[in-house]
Amino acid sequence: MDNVEKTKRYFDRNVERLGRMKETQQSGIAKAAALSLEGKLKGEILDIGSGEHIDYSLESIDRLVCLDISSGSLERAEKNNKIEFIPGDARNLNMKDNLFDCVVILHTLHHLAGNSLTATHKNIEACFNESHRVLKKTGKILIIDAVCPRIVQGIENLLFKLSFLVLGLCDKPMVYYFSLSDLMNILSKVGFKKMTFSYLNTGNAKHCPFTSSIGIPFKYTPLSHFLIEGVK
């Protein structure tokens, strides 16, 4: 089974528990994300992967389309006249070209891991390609996610098959964290320009799936949150 399909099933099964975690352990990350996005979201927006959780102001947004692979998350979403919730796959958006002023991808990329390293890179590239395609001319992509140092990514690569096997035995989908430079390179490869990045201070938030359950603050892991921006 494709790992992204495993991720969908995992989120559908655990939607209530993950929702509670978002509101408690991960509240610091949500606040940091909202602060970093202030004044950046205007016009028609596509949000990929946030599900029921909207971590930013809708004040300057004319229309918001929230796409998520988990139907469970979408069913729990609070209805709003400005927001349209639709099921879909970030790797293959069933949409026309040049629709949106901005594509937002928050805390989602690490869930796009495939069944292999090659598949994982293809998934991220497909997501960025599709985001580029549906953006209007000079539209922007805004990404917030955890990234790791290159040396940690190298260790991830060495342990990928073992991690995939162990997580599978625990009935959990694979996750994979890219380095900041790798994400910037893939964005550039698919055509994004004028790319910038900025660090997010997430305080004592507990986000990392391997540490949150035992109470280790995110800041004590090798991961850091960044906002990455690019222009079509």
N, C-alpha and C positions, 0 to 999 in steps of 0.2 A: 504494500500500500504506500502511496506517495505520502511523504512526511507532512506536507501541507494539509492533506486530507486528515491525517492523524491529529494535527493541530486543531482543525475545525471540530472534530469529534470531541477532543479534550475540552475545548472551550464550551461547547454545547452541554457537556456533562457537568461541568464545574462552574457554570455561569454565575450562580449566586455566591459561591465561596470566593471566586475571583473578584466579583463586584465588591464584596466586603473588604477584601485586601486592598483594592484600589482606593477605597474611602478611608482606610486606616494607615497601613504600613506605607502606602505609596502616595499619601497626600502631599508630602513635601515635593515629590517629583511633579505632581499635577500643578502645584502652585508655581514652581520654577518654570514649567512649560508655559503657563498662562502669562506670567510676567515677561518671558522672552518673546512672546508673540504679540504683545500689545502694539497696536498701530500697524501691524503688518498684513492683516487679513481684511481685504476689501473686495467687493464685487461678488462674483460667483466662485464658490470654493468647492473643491472635491476633497473630502477627508477619507483617507484609506486606512482602515484598520482600527479606528477608535471605538467602534461598536456603540454602546450606549453612553459612553463617557465623552462629554464635550468639555475639554479643559481650557477653553478660551472664550472671550467675549464675542457675542454675535452682533454687537452694536453697528459695525460698519459693513456687515455682510448682507448682501441682497438675497442670496440663495446659497444654501449649504446642502450638498449631497454627501451623505455618510455611507460609505461602502464597507461591508465587512463580510468575511467568509462564514462567520458564526451566526446562524439564524437565531440562536438562543440569546445572544447579545442584542440583536436588533429587536427582538420581541419585548425586551425589557426597557427599551429606549423610551424616554419621555417625549411625547409628541409635541411638536412646535410647528407653527405655520411656515417658518423659514427653512425648516429642515425636512429633507426627504431621506429616509433610510432604505437602502437597497442591498440585497445580497449580491456578492460578486467576488471575483478572484483578482487580486492586484496584478497578477501576471498576464491577465487577458481581460482587459476592460471592455465590456460590451457597450461601447459608447462611440459617438462620432468624434472626428478630429476637432481641435481648436474650440473647445467648449468653455474652459475655465480660466479665470484670472490667476488662480493659485491652486496648487495641490499640496495638501498637508499630510504628512506621514509621521504619526507619533507613536513611539514605543512598539513598532510593528516589525521592523526589518529583521530583528533576531529570530522572529517566528517564521521567517520564510526559508528556513533551512531545508535542504533537500535530503535525499537518501545518500548523497555523497557530496564531497567538496565541489566537484564539477557541477552537480545539479544545484547546489547552494548558490554558487556564483551566477549560474544561468537564471535562477529565480530572481535574484536581486537585479540583474541586468534587464530582465523582462519587465519587472516592476518599474524601473526607471525609464525604460523605453516607452511603456504605455503612458506613464505620467507625462513625459515629454510630448507625446502624440496628442493628448487631450487638452493640453494647455494652449491658450491663445498665444499669438505672437507677443513676445516679451513677457509672457506669464512667468510666474515664479514657482519653484518647488521649495517647500520648507520641511525639513526633516528634524525630528528630535528622537534620539535613541542613545543607548549606551554603546560605547566603543571601547576597545581594549588596545594596549600597546602592541606594537608589531611582534615583540618577543612572546607575549601571551597568545597572540593569534597563531604563532608558529607552534606553540604547545597544543593549542586547540586542533590544529591541522594534524599533528602527530597522533592525537588521541581521538580523532573524529570517529573512526569505526568502532572503537571500544565504547565511547560515550553513546553513540547511536544504539549499540547493542544493550548497554546497561539501562538506558532510559526506556528502551522498548520493553525490556523485562519488567520494568516498573510501571508499564502502561502509560508512559509519558512521551510526548513528541520531542524531537531533537530541537535544540536552540543553538544558534551560532552567532558570535559577536565579531563583527569586522573591525579592523583598525580604521581610524579616521582617514588615513591616506588612501586606503583601498576604496572606501566609499567615494571619496573625492575623485579618484581616478575613474571609477565606473560612471559616475555622473558626467564627467568630461567626455568619456568614450561615447555616450549616447547623445551628446550634443549640448549639454548644459554649459553655460558660460558665466563669467563674473561670480564665481563661487566664493563664499565666505563661510567662516565658522566661528562660533563663540561658545565658551564653556558655561555650563549651567551648574550653579551651586544647589545641590539637592538636600543639603543639611543631613539629618539623621535618617533619611528615608531608607526603607529596607525593600529592595526591589529584586536583587539577583535571585533567580529561582533556586539556586543551590545554597543560599544563605538566609533568605527571608524567614524560613520556617524555624530557624534556630536563633533568630534575633540579632544577626550581625548587621550593623548599619552598612548601607551601600558604600559609604565613603571609605570603608576599610577593605573593600574588594579592589582588584586591579582595573575595574571598569569606571568610566567617567561618562557623564551625559554632555552631549553637545547639540547645539542648533546649527544645522548646515543649510545654507541657502544657495540657490542657483537660478539663473535666468535662461529661458528658452532662446 
